[in-house]
Amino acid sequence: GHGSSAADPPLLTAPGVHGGPMAVAEKRLIKHKQDQDHLHHQGSFSSRRCCASSLGYRCLRSVWRHALLAAYGVYLLYVLLSTRQLLQDPGGKHEIACTIGGAFVLLTVPLALGLCFQHLTHFVEPRQQAQAVRIIWTVPVYATTAWLCLRFPGHVIYIQCLREVYEAYVIYCFLQYLVHYLGDVHGDLAPRLALKPAVVGHHRPPFCCLPPWVMGGEFLEKCRFGVLQFVVVRFCTTVAAVVLQANGLYGEGVYDTHRGFLWLSLVNSASQAWALYVLFLFYHATHKDLVHIHPFGKFLCIKAVVFFSYWQGVAIGYLLHQGSIQELDMQPPETVARAIKDLLVCMEMFVAAIAYQFMFPVSDFIGANDRPEIAVEREPLSLGHALYESAVPLELQSDVLLLFSRLCSARGLGVSHKDSDGGALRR
């Protein structure tokens, strides 16, 4: 009996007694069970969260589909009522133009807003998709303002302010889109540019007389400032046009040295040409790194919407100046020329809305088929956060301040600024 009692205590040690094998084993078993429960709880919570998120996005997509159907129902009703009104009381060619333009706008805006909505509900690359949404917004802004100008010809100069400022902003957004893509995928962009051949920084005609830009931070900075100057110049010339119009000195479409239209058109054309040239330089230096996002097609879309519409307006203004556009339905030639330009923009934006579906699809960010650099799909940001990121241009503000800081410093005004690779330019 005594021999067995020496061996029994370790086997009969109570669970609460510290140090016994039974207690250690039971503690391990309890801890393992707790870990399993915790992992199960985390998994079920994550699953519920993913299901809730997926359900939320499915609900949003369902709401948008119904809204899109409602929009096209309104469009059909508009076409029917407008056709009936025109048949009963034609009211002149201006009313016909307004009806046709409105029909195209009602087709265009839902397409563009639908694409924006897809990006906002799959906002997995905030820095890139914020720029994409701003670029896509060009279509509804152009289409809506063109129709408003067509419908209210007496307020054209004021309605055009929004369009003219936004068109310059879009060029800046496109460059930001490319810079963010290169920075997010390939790391810091300035050192990568420094590895490019020096000949890339040499200028092309008609600017071949300018000194070459050093590849690296200097090249990136000058490209960004070259595009940014168009935003600043366009804003200033738009304000000047409003002031001159209020004082009867603007004379839209009149190429007279005593009118502001001629001089402001020259300034805008020069600024726009430089921005386009700088954008081409940047594309030429980085096109091999941008192959996965098809930059040439995107570049053509931006160029067609912004630059083509601008030069189209200049061409119509030239025809007006040559007397090729005559009075129509008791409307002066200037009003007829503006109506032609705005109607063309309304129609062209429908084509642009279709092109943007292919050039800026949300699949660029949520799929890895065409972009092997995407290893995993990220959880999208909330719709409110996505709207904030897309609507608030914080980068533009910081870059404009930096631009003026550099200009003041170059003039020896003693304004401090950061190193050329730092500040708002560092990505």
C-alpha positions as CSV (number, residue, x, y, z in Angstrom):
1,G,0.0,0.0,0.0
2,H,2.8,2.4,0.9
3,G,4.6,1.7,-2.4
4,S,1.6,2.6,-4.5
5,S,0.9,5.8,-2.5
6,A,4.3,7.1,-3.7
7,A,3.2,6.8,-7.3
8,D,-0.4,7.8,-6.9
9,P,-0.2,11.5,-6.0
10,P,1.0,12.7,-9.4
11,L,-1.9,10.9,-11.1
12,L,-4.5,12.2,-8.6
13,T,-3.3,15.8,-8.6
14,A,-6.3,18.0,-8.7
15,P,-6.7,20.3,-11.7
16,G,-6.3,23.4,-9.5
17,V,-2.9,22.2,-8.0
18,H,-0.1,24.0,-9.8
19,G,2.7,22.0,-11.2
20,G,1.0,18.6,-11.8
21,P,1.1,17.0,-15.2
22,M,-2.7,16.8,-15.1
23,A,-3.0,20.5,-14.5
24,V,-0.6,21.4,-17.2
25,A,-2.3,19.2,-19.7
26,E,-5.7,20.6,-18.8
27,K,-4.5,24.2,-19.0
28,R,-3.1,23.5,-22.5
29,L,-6.4,21.9,-23.5
30,I,-8.3,24.9,-22.2
31,K,-6.0,27.4,-23.9
32,H,-6.3,25.4,-27.2
33,K,-10.0,25.5,-26.9
34,Q,-10.0,29.2,-26.2
35,D,-7.7,29.8,-29.2
36,Q,-10.0,27.8,-31.4
37,D,-13.1,29.7,-30.1
38,H,-11.3,33.0,-30.7
39,L,-10.3,32.0,-34.3
40,H,-13.8,30.8,-34.9
41,H,-15.2,34.1,-33.6
42,Q,-12.8,36.1,-35.7
43,G,-13.6,34.0,-38.8
44,S,-17.3,34.3,-38.3
45,F,-17.0,38.1,-37.7
46,S,-14.8,38.5,-40.8
47,S,-17.2,36.4,-42.8
48,R,-20.2,38.4,-41.5
49,R,-18.3,41.6,-42.3
50,C,-17.4,40.5,-45.8
51,C,-21.0,39.3,-46.4
52,A,-22.3,42.6,-45.1
53,S,-19.9,44.5,-47.3
54,S,-20.7,42.4,-50.3
55,L,-24.4,42.7,-49.6
56,G,-24.0,46.5,-49.2
57,Y,-22.3,46.8,-52.6
58,R,-24.9,44.6,-54.2
59,C,-27.6,46.8,-52.8
60,L,-25.8,49.9,-54.1
61,R,-25.4,48.4,-57.5
62,S,-29.1,47.4,-57.5
63,V,-30.0,51.0,-56.5
64,W,-27.8,52.4,-59.3
65,R,-29.3,50.0,-61.9
66,H,-32.8,51.2,-60.9
67,A,-31.7,54.8,-61.0
68,L,-30.2,54.2,-64.5
69,L,-33.4,52.7,-65.7
70,A,-35.3,55.6,-64.3
71,A,-33.0,58.1,-66.0
72,Y,-33.5,56.4,-69.3
73,G,-37.2,56.4,-68.7
74,V,-37.0,60.1,-68.2
75,Y,-35.0,60.4,-71.3
76,L,-37.6,58.5,-73.4
77,L,-40.4,60.7,-71.9
78,Y,-38.3,63.8,-72.7
79,V,-37.8,62.7,-76.3
80,L,-41.5,61.9,-76.8
81,L,-42.7,65.2,-75.2
82,S,-40.2,67.2,-77.1
83,T,-41.1,65.6,-80.4
84,R,-44.8,66.3,-79.8
85,Q,-44.0,69.9,-78.9
86,L,-41.9,70.4,-82.0
87,L,-44.6,68.9,-84.2
88,Q,-47.2,71.2,-82.7
89,D,-45.1,74.4,-82.5
90,P,-41.7,74.1,-84.2
91,G,-40.5,77.4,-82.6
92,G,-37.5,77.8,-84.8
93,K,-34.2,76.0,-85.3
94,H,-32.9,77.1,-81.8
95,E,-35.6,75.0,-80.1
96,I,-34.8,72.0,-82.3
97,A,-31.1,72.4,-81.4
98,C,-32.0,72.6,-77.7
99,T,-34.1,69.4,-78.0
100,I,-31.4,67.5,-79.8
101,G,-28.7,68.6,-77.4
102,G,-30.9,67.8,-74.4
103,A,-31.5,64.3,-75.8
104,F,-27.8,63.6,-76.1
105,V,-27.1,65.0,-72.6
106,L,-29.7,62.7,-71.1
107,L,-28.0,59.8,-72.8
108,T,-24.5,60.9,-71.8
109,V,-24.8,61.9,-68.1
110,P,-26.1,58.5,-66.8
111,L,-23.3,56.7,-68.6
112,A,-20.6,58.8,-67.1
113,L,-22.2,58.9,-63.6
114,G,-22.6,55.1,-63.7
115,L,-18.8,54.7,-64.4
116,C,-18.0,57.1,-61.5
117,F,-20.3,55.1,-59.2
118,Q,-18.5,51.9,-60.1
119,H,-15.2,53.5,-59.1
120,L,-16.5,54.9,-55.9
121,T,-18.0,51.6,-54.8
122,H,-14.8,49.8,-55.6
123,F,-12.4,52.4,-54.3
124,V,-9.3,50.2,-53.7
125,E,-6.6,52.5,-55.1
126,P,-7.6,55.9,-53.7
127,R,-4.8,58.0,-55.2
128,Q,-5.3,56.6,-58.7
129,Q,-9.1,56.3,-58.6
130,A,-9.7,59.7,-57.2
131,Q,-8.0,61.1,-60.4
132,A,-9.9,58.7,-62.6
133,V,-13.2,59.9,-61.1
134,R,-12.2,63.5,-61.7
135,I,-11.3,62.8,-65.3
136,I,-14.6,61.0,-65.9
137,W,-16.5,63.9,-64.5
138,T,-15.3,65.9,-67.6
139,V,-18.0,64.3,-69.6
140,P,-21.1,65.4,-67.6
141,V,-19.5,68.8,-66.9
142,Y,-18.9,69.4,-70.6
143,A,-22.3,68.0,-71.7
144,T,-24.4,69.9,-69.0
145,T,-22.7,73.2,-69.4
146,A,-22.9,73.0,-73.2
147,W,-26.6,72.4,-73.1
148,L,-27.1,75.2,-70.6
149,C,-25.2,77.5,-72.9
150,L,-27.4,76.4,-75.7
151,R,-30.6,76.9,-73.7
152,F,-29.6,80.2,-72.1
153,P,-27.5,82.1,-74.7
154,G,-27.6,85.3,-72.7
155,H,-25.5,83.8,-69.9
156,V,-22.9,81.9,-71.9
157,I,-19.8,83.6,-70.6
158,Y,-20.7,82.8,-67.0
159,I,-21.7,79.2,-67.7
160,Q,-18.5,78.6,-69.6
161,C,-16.4,79.6,-66.6
162,L,-17.0,76.2,-64.9
163,R,-16.1,74.3,-68.1
164,E,-13.0,76.2,-68.9
165,V,-11.5,76.0,-65.4
166,Y,-12.4,72.3,-65.2
167,E,-10.9,71.4,-68.5
168,A,-7.5,72.7,-67.3
169,Y,-7.9,70.9,-64.0
170,V,-8.5,67.6,-65.9
171,I,-5.1,67.9,-67.6
172,Y,-3.5,68.2,-64.2
173,C,-5.5,65.2,-62.9
174,F,-4.4,63.0,-65.8
175,L,-0.7,63.7,-65.1
176,Q,-1.4,63.0,-61.4
177,Y,-3.1,59.7,-62.5
178,L,0.1,58.6,-64.3
179,V,2.4,59.8,-61.5
180,H,0.4,58.0,-58.9
181,Y,0.3,54.8,-60.9
182,L,4.1,54.9,-61.4
183,G,4.7,55.7,-57.8
184,D,2.3,53.1,-56.3
185,V,3.5,50.3,-58.6
186,H,7.2,51.1,-59.1
187,G,8.1,53.0,-56.0
188,D,9.6,56.5,-55.9
189,L,9.3,58.0,-59.4
190,A,12.2,60.5,-59.4
191,P,15.0,57.9,-58.9
192,R,13.5,55.8,-61.7
193,L,13.4,58.8,-64.0
194,A,17.1,59.5,-63.2
195,L,17.9,56.1,-64.7
196,K,16.5,57.1,-68.1
197,P,18.8,58.1,-70.9
198,A,19.7,61.8,-70.9
199,V,18.4,62.2,-74.4
200,V,14.8,61.7,-73.1
201,G,15.1,65.1,-71.5
202,H,16.0,66.8,-74.8
203,H,13.2,69.0,-76.3
204,R,11.4,68.3,-79.5
205,P,10.5,70.8,-82.2
206,P,9.3,73.6,-81.9
207,F,11.0,73.8,-78.5
208,C,14.3,72.2,-79.4
209,C,16.1,75.5,-78.7
210,L,15.4,75.1,-75.0
211,P,18.0,73.6,-72.7
212,P,17.4,69.9,-71.9
213,W,15.8,68.9,-68.6
214,V,17.9,66.7,-66.3
215,M,16.2,63.4,-65.8
216,G,15.0,62.7,-62.3
217,G,13.5,65.2,-59.8
218,E,14.0,68.1,-62.1
219,F,12.2,66.5,-65.1
220,L,9.3,65.4,-62.9
221,E,9.0,68.9,-61.3
222,K,9.1,70.7,-64.6
223,C,6.5,68.4,-66.1
224,R,4.1,68.9,-63.2
225,F,4.6,72.7,-63.2
226,G,4.3,72.7,-67.0
227,V,0.8,71.2,-66.7
228,L,-0.1,73.1,-63.5
229,Q,0.6,76.5,-65.1
230,F,-2.3,75.8,-67.5
231,V,-4.7,75.5,-64.5
232,V,-3.5,78.8,-63.1
233,V,-3.5,80.6,-66.5
234,R,-6.9,79.2,-67.4
235,F,-8.4,80.4,-64.1
236,C,-6.9,83.9,-64.5
237,T,-8.0,84.3,-68.1
238,T,-11.5,83.1,-67.2
239,V,-11.8,85.7,-64.5
240,A,-10.5,88.3,-66.9
241,A,-13.1,87.3,-69.5
242,V,-15.9,87.7,-67.0
243,V,-14.6,91.2,-66.0
244,L,-14.2,92.3,-69.6
245,Q,-17.6,90.9,-70.5
246,A,-19.2,92.9,-67.7
247,N,-17.6,96.0,-69.1
248,G,-18.4,95.3,-72.7
249,L,-14.8,94.8,-73.7
250,Y,-14.6,91.0,-74.3
251,G,-16.2,90.5,-77.7
252,E,-16.4,86.7,-77.9
253,G,-15.6,85.5,-81.4
254,V,-14.4,88.9,-82.5
255,Y,-10.7,88.9,-83.5
256,D,-10.1,92.6,-82.8
257,T,-7.0,94.0,-81.1
258,H,-9.3,96.3,-79.2
259,R,-11.2,93.4,-77.7
260,G,-10.1,91.0,-75.0
261,F,-11.2,87.8,-76.8
262,L,-8.2,87.9,-79.2
263,W,-5.6,88.4,-76.5
264,L,-7.1,85.9,-74.0
265,S,-7.4,83.3,-76.8
266,L,-3.7,83.7,-77.6
267,V,-2.7,83.3,-74.0
268,N,-4.9,80.3,-73.5
269,S,-3.6,78.7,-76.7
270,A,0.0,79.2,-75.8
271,S,-0.5,77.8,-72.2
272,Q,-2.5,74.9,-73.5
273,A,0.0,74.0,-76.1
274,W,2.8,74.0,-73.5
275,A,0.8,71.8,-71.2
276,L,0.1,69.3,-74.0
277,Y,3.8,69.3,-75.0
278,V,4.9,68.7,-71.4
279,L,2.4,65.9,-71.1
280,F,3.7,64.3,-74.3
281,L,7.3,64.5,-72.9
282,F,6.2,62.8,-69.7
283,Y,4.4,60.1,-71.6
284,H,7.4,59.6,-73.9
285,A,9.7,59.1,-70.9
286,T,7.4,56.6,-69.0
287,H,5.3,54.9,-71.7
288,K,7.1,51.5,-71.2
289,D,6.3,51.6,-67.5
290,L,2.6,52.5,-68.2
291,V,1.9,49.7,-70.6
292,H,-0.5,47.9,-68.3
293,I,-2.9,50.8,-68.1
294,H,-3.0,51.6,-71.9
295,P,-1.9,55.2,-71.5
296,F,-2.1,56.1,-75.2
297,G,-5.8,55.5,-75.4
298,K,-6.4,57.5,-72.2
299,F,-4.2,60.2,-73.6
300,L,-6.2,60.3,-76.8
301,C,-9.5,60.5,-74.8
302,I,-8.3,63.4,-72.7
303,K,-6.9,65.2,-75.8
304,A,-10.1,64.6,-77.8
305,V,-12.4,65.9,-75.1
306,V,-10.4,68.9,-73.8
307,F,-8.1,70.0,-76.7
308,F,-10.3,69.1,-79.6
309,S,-13.3,70.9,-78.2
310,Y,-11.2,74.0,-77.5
311,W,-9.7,74.1,-81.0
312,Q,-13.1,73.3,-82.5
313,G,-14.4,76.5,-80.8
314,V,-11.4,78.4,-82.2
315,A,-12.2,77.2,-85.7
316,I,-15.8,78.2,-85.4
317,G,-14.7,81.6,-84.1
318,Y,-12.5,81.9,-87.2
319,L,-15.4,81.0,-89.5
320,L,-17.5,83.6,-87.7
321,H,-14.8,86.2,-88.2
322,Q,-14.6,85.4,-92.0
323,G,-18.3,85.8,-92.3
324,S,-19.1,82.2,-93.1
325,I,-21.7,82.0,-90.3
326,Q,-24.7,84.1,-91.0
327,E,-27.8,85.3,-89.1
328,L,-30.4,82.6,-88.5
329,D,-33.9,82.9,-87.2
330,M,-33.4,86.5,-86.3
331,Q,-30.4,85.5,-84.2
332,P,-27.0,87.3,-84.7
333,P,-24.1,85.4,-86.2
334,E,-22.3,85.3,-82.8
335,T,-25.2,83.5,-81.1
336,V,-25.5,81.1,-84.0
337,A,-21.8,80.3,-83.8
338,R,-22.0,79.6,-80.1
339,A,-25.1,77.4,-80.6
340,I,-23.2,75.4,-83.2
341,K,-20.3,74.9,-80.9
342,D,-22.4,73.9,-77.9
343,L,-24.6,71.5,-79.9
344,L,-21.5,69.8,-81.3
345,V,-20.1,69.4,-77.7
346,C,-23.4,67.9,-76.5
347,M,-23.3,65.3,-79.3
348,E,-19.5,64.6,-78.9
349,M,-19.8,64.0,-75.2
350,F,-22.0,61.0,-75.8
351,V,-19.3,59.4,-77.9
352,A,-16.8,60.4,-75.2
353,A,-18.9,58.7,-72.5
354,I,-18.8,55.5,-74.4
355,A,-15.1,55.7,-75.0
356,Y,-14.4,56.4,-71.3
357,Q,-16.2,53.1,-70.4
358,F,-13.3,51.3,-72.2
359,M,-10.4,53.7,-71.3
360,F,-11.1,54.1,-67.5
361,P,-12.9,50.9,-66.5
362,V,-13.1,49.9,-62.9
363,S,-11.6,46.5,-63.9
364,D,-8.2,48.2,-64.0
365,F,-8.3,48.3,-60.2
366,I,-10.3,45.2,-59.1
367,G,-8.9,42.6,-61.4
368,A,-5.4,41.1,-61.8
369,N,-5.9,39.8,-65.3
370,D,-4.4,42.7,-67.1
371,R,-2.3,44.1,-64.2
372,P,0.0,41.4,-62.8
373,E,1.4,43.9,-60.3
374,I,-1.8,43.5,-58.3
375,A,-1.1,40.7,-55.9
376,V,-4.3,40.8,-53.9
377,E,-7.5,42.7,-54.0
378,R,-8.0,45.2,-51.3
379,E,-11.1,46.0,-49.4
380,P,-12.7,49.2,-50.9
381,L,-13.1,52.3,-48.9
382,S,-16.5,53.5,-47.8
383,L,-18.6,55.4,-50.3
384,G,-18.4,58.6,-48.1
385,H,-14.6,58.4,-47.9
386,A,-14.3,57.7,-51.6
387,L,-16.5,60.8,-52.4
388,Y,-14.3,62.9,-50.1
389,E,-11.1,61.7,-51.7
390,S,-12.5,62.4,-55.2
391,A,-14.1,65.8,-54.5
392,V,-11.4,67.6,-52.4
393,P,-8.3,68.5,-54.5
394,L,-5.8,68.8,-51.7
395,E,-2.9,68.0,-54.0
396,L,-3.8,70.9,-56.4
397,Q,-3.8,73.3,-53.5
398,S,-0.4,72.2,-52.2
399,D,1.1,72.2,-55.7
400,V,-0.2,75.7,-56.6
401,L,1.3,77.0,-53.4
402,L,4.6,75.3,-54.2
403,L,4.5,76.8,-57.7
404,F,4.1,80.3,-56.4
405,S,6.8,79.7,-53.8
406,R,9.2,78.6,-56.6
407,L,8.3,81.6,-58.7
408,C,8.9,84.0,-55.8
409,S,12.1,82.3,-54.9
410,A,13.3,82.5,-58.6
411,R,12.7,86.3,-58.5
412,G,14.8,86.6,-55.4
413,L,12.0,87.4,-53.0
414,G,13.4,85.1,-50.3
415,V,10.4,82.8,-50.0
416,S,11.6,79.5,-48.6
417,H,10.7,76.2,-50.3
418,K,11.5,72.6,-50.1
419,D,14.0,70.6,-52.1
420,S,13.1,69.8,-55.6
421,D,12.4,66.1,-54.8
422,G,10.4,66.9,-51.7
423,G,7.1,68.5,-50.7
424,A,4.1,68.0,-52.9
425,L,6.3,66.6,-55.7
426,R,7.5,63.6,-53.7
427,R,5.5,60.5,-54.4
